[in-house]
């Protein structure tokens, strides 16, 4: 039986996704054919942006742009660390 698995590397700066199948690991490229995607997420009135698209508009839309999200994993919303990050 051929085992399959997906791995996600959610990094502070870049993230990537890989699949294990047919006995080997393959990193899946994004829409720009890059194997690493900036760890940025953003929202506008019309769309959700991920990776390069989100990073490129961060200066124009800082309120709706999320980055460094990895450090928030495992914390509750009311955690003082989370609240300080939300204000800055």
Backbone as CSV, one residue per row, in Angstrom:
resi,resn,N_x,N_y,N_z,CA_x,CA_y,CA_z,C_x,C_y,C_z
1,UNK,0.838,-1.184,0.000,0.000,0.000,0.000,0.882,1.246,0.000
2,UNK,0.572,2.186,-0.880,1.334,3.428,-0.988,0.836,4.416,0.057
3,UNK,1.714,4.794,0.978,1.346,5.755,2.024,1.503,7.173,1.496
4,UNK,0.578,8.035,1.921,0.611,9.437,1.516,0.459,10.312,2.750
5,UNK,1.099,11.465,2.719,0.985,12.424,3.816,1.284,13.818,3.277
6,UNK,0.735,14.811,3.949,1.021,16.206,3.619,1.671,16.846,4.829
7,UNK,2.704,17.636,4.595,3.372,18.371,5.656,3.285,19.859,5.382
8,UNK,3.020,20.637,6.414,2.936,22.093,6.292,3.979,22.713,7.203
9,UNK,4.823,23.548,6.638,5.823,24.285,7.407,5.345,25.726,7.498
10,UNK,4.764,26.086,8.631,4.306,27.454,8.853,5.426,28.199,9.556
11,UNK,6.215,28.896,8.773,7.362,29.605,9.316,7.049,31.059,9.612
12,UNK,7.941,31.712,10.341,7.762,33.127,10.673,7.841,34.002,9.423
13,UNK,8.709,33.649,8.489,8.915,34.461,7.294,8.285,33.814,6.065
14,UNK,8.517,32.526,5.872,7.986,31.795,4.726,7.296,30.522,5.187
15,UNK,6.357,30.048,4.385,5.679,28.780,4.634,5.779,27.929,3.378
16,UNK,5.650,26.626,3.556,5.659,25.720,2.412,4.826,24.489,2.735
17,UNK,4.453,23.787,1.672,3.655,22.571,1.789,4.336,21.494,0.960
18,UNK,4.405,20.290,1.511,5.007,19.167,0.791,4.097,17.957,0.905
19,UNK,4.209,17.077,-0.062,3.449,15.835,-0.055,4.434,14.668,-0.109
20,UNK,4.147,13.636,0.667,4.919,12.396,0.615,4.053,11.371,-0.095
21,UNK,4.528,10.900,-1.230,3.827,9.855,-1.969,4.819,9.130,-2.868
22,UNK,4.517,7.904,-3.169,5.385,7.066,-3.997,6.804,6.990,-3.438
23,UNK,6.904,7.056,-2.109,8.193,6.909,-1.454,9.094,8.123,-1.491
24,UNK,8.575,9.278,-1.910,9.415,10.480,-1.943,8.619,11.709,-1.522
25,UNK,9.354,12.759,-1.163,8.761,14.023,-0.726,8.871,15.033,-1.859
26,UNK,7.771,15.730,-2.129,7.767,16.769,-3.154,7.188,18.040,-2.556
27,UNK,7.955,19.132,-2.604,7.460,20.427,-2.140,6.572,20.995,-3.246
28,UNK,5.382,21.407,-2.874,4.403,21.885,-3.848,4.634,23.374,-4.107
29,UNK,4.851,23.763,-5.361,5.054,25.186,-5.661,3.738,25.964,-5.594
30,UNK,3.855,27.268,-5.325,2.672,28.126,-5.307,2.349,28.602,-6.727
31,UNK,1.408,29.523,-6.859,0.998,30.003,-8.185,2.118,30.709,-8.940
32,UNK,3.100,31.221,-8.199,4.242,31.885,-8.834,5.394,30.906,-9.081
33,UNK,5.144,29.622,-8.894,6.128,28.544,-9.080,7.240,28.561,-8.037
34,UNK,7.022,29.238,-6.919,7.999,29.254,-5.829,7.656,28.155,-4.825
35,UNK,8.675,27.565,-4.237,8.459,26.521,-3.242,8.247,27.094,-1.843
36,UNK,8.520,28.380,-1.685,8.281,29.073,-0.417,7.308,30.220,-0.679
37,UNK,6.381,30.413,0.251,5.392,31.481,0.143,5.519,32.374,1.373
38,UNK,5.590,33.696,1.186,5.653,34.568,2.356,4.481,34.295,3.305
39,UNK,4.750,34.293,4.585,3.724,34.012,5.601,2.918,35.273,5.906
40,UNK,2.227,35.756,4.903,1.374,36.943,4.995,-0.028,36.582,4.525
41,UNK,-1.025,37.178,5.173,-2.423,36.995,4.809,-3.085,38.356,4.915
42,UNK,-3.981,38.664,3.995,-4.649,39.967,4.040,-6.074,39.846,3.510
43,UNK,-6.867,40.838,3.883,-8.259,40.903,3.460,-8.528,42.291,2.909
44,UNK,-9.241,42.342,1.804,-9.738,43.609,1.274,-11.261,43.504,1.256
45,UNK,-11.921,44.524,0.747,-13.383,44.462,0.644,-13.841,43.380,-0.323
46,UNK,-12.961,43.004,-1.257,-13.365,42.086,-2.321,-12.697,40.720,-2.308
47,UNK,-11.580,40.568,-1.599,-10.852,39.303,-1.717,-9.969,39.012,-0.513
48,UNK,-9.501,37.763,-0.467,-8.492,37.325,0.502,-7.184,37.190,-0.260
49,UNK,-6.125,37.676,0.326,-4.809,37.617,-0.313,-3.886,36.761,0.533
50,UNK,-3.049,35.991,-0.141,-2.128,35.090,0.542,-0.744,35.245,-0.074
51,UNK,0.277,35.177,0.756,1.655,35.152,0.268,2.116,36.471,-0.307
52,UNK,2.722,36.403,-1.511,3.287,37.595,-2.148,2.246,38.697,-2.333
53,UNK,1.038,38.341,-2.736,-0.006,39.348,-2.953,-0.316,40.095,-1.659
54,UNK,-0.387,39.380,-0.554,-0.653,40.017,0.743,0.529,40.868,1.192
55,UNK,1.725,40.347,1.029,2.926,41.080,1.451,3.089,42.366,0.648
56,UNK,2.808,42.309,-0.649,2.999,43.469,-1.520,2.050,44.622,-1.207
57,UNK,0.916,44.347,-0.578,-0.035,45.417,-0.272,-0.056,45.786,1.210
58,UNK,0.840,45.217,1.988,0.839,45.404,3.448,0.956,46.875,3.858
59,UNK,1.785,47.649,3.183,1.963,49.060,3.555,0.696,49.875,3.293
60,UNK,-0.087,49.471,2.300,-1.315,50.189,1.962,-2.522,49.728,2.780
61,UNK,-2.422,48.545,3.384,-3.555,47.946,4.089,-3.084,47.279,5.386
62,UNK,-2.390,48.010,6.255,-1.804,47.373,7.441,-2.834,46.817,8.429
63,UNK,-3.993,47.442,8.522,-5.012,46.993,9.473,-5.531,45.601,9.142
64,UNK,-5.598,45.276,7.868,-6.158,43.998,7.430,-5.100,43.022,6.926
65,UNK,-3.852,43.233,7.312,-2.762,42.343,6.914,-2.210,41.644,8.146
66,UNK,-2.049,40.340,8.041,-1.565,39.518,9.151,-0.227,38.912,8.762
67,UNK,0.751,39.009,9.661,2.046,38.351,9.469,2.571,37.973,10.845
68,UNK,3.613,37.174,10.896,4.152,36.650,12.156,3.082,35.902,12.952
69,UNK,2.150,35.274,12.269,1.037,34.581,12.936,1.502,33.362,13.723
70,UNK,2.645,32.804,13.377,3.118,31.589,14.047,3.267,31.803,15.551
71,UNK,3.687,32.982,15.951,3.898,33.215,17.383,2.595,33.274,18.174
72,UNK,1.458,33.361,17.480,0.164,33.392,18.155,-0.434,32.000,18.352
73,UNK,0.093,31.014,17.649,-0.447,29.658,17.760,-0.350,29.153,19.195
74,UNK,-1.421,28.578,19.668,-1.444,28.024,21.016,-1.850,29.008,22.094
75,UNK,-2.033,30.272,21.725,-2.452,31.285,22.694,-3.948,31.536,22.574
76,UNK,-4.586,31.844,23.669,-5.995,32.225,23.650,-6.118,33.691,23.256
77,UNK,-7.281,34.046,22.730,-7.507,35.408,22.258,-7.261,36.444,23.345
78,UNK,-7.627,36.124,24.589,-7.461,37.097,25.672,-6.078,37.059,26.324
79,UNK,-5.167,36.276,25.785,-3.789,36.224,26.282,-3.159,37.613,26.121
80,UNK,-2.476,38.126,27.147,-1.852,39.453,27.054,-0.904,39.600,25.857
81,UNK,-0.198,38.552,25.508,0.711,38.605,24.354,-0.061,38.882,23.071
82,UNK,-1.183,38.220,22.904,-2.016,38.414,21.716,-2.573,39.831,21.694
83,UNK,-3.035,40.315,22.810,-3.618,41.649,22.879,-2.588,42.732,22.567
84,UNK,-1.368,42.574,23.048,-0.304,43.540,22.740,-0.005,43.529,21.246
85,UNK,0.078,42.340,20.645,0.336,42.242,19.204,-0.772,42.902,18.390
86,UNK,-1.997,42.784,18.838,-3.119,43.367,18.102,-3.068,44.891,18.111
87,UNK,-2.524,45.466,19.156,-2.453,46.926,19.260,-1.287,47.515,18.481
88,UNK,-0.285,46.707,18.211,0.906,47.267,17.546,0.907,47.034,16.067
